[in-house]
């Protein structure tokens, strides 16, 4: 009976390891897609997004959230594609909003 308990515990540990590995791979893929969306939004908006790739990842993640809320509030069905759980069109539009807001906030203007 003790051997059966060890085998069950071993199977549970392997299952948890597989779940964690798949979860980490999916998280990494989502971060890569968010970085690409944030980078594309940074290329469209004049200026430079602060933070480099980390800023692009944050703009993509926050933009995806804002874009999905915006599309849902306006009742627009997403006509675009989804990649690794990220809806590309709402994420891109939301990232554009985030990059424009950051650009307006961080740009220095002369005092008049």
Secondary structure, DSSP 8 states (H G I E B T S, - for coil): -HHHHHHHHHHHHHHHHHHHHHHHHHHHHHHHHHHHHHHHHHHHSSS--TTHHHHHHHHHHHHHHHHHHHHHHHT----S-EETTEEHHHHHHHHHHHHHHHHHHH------
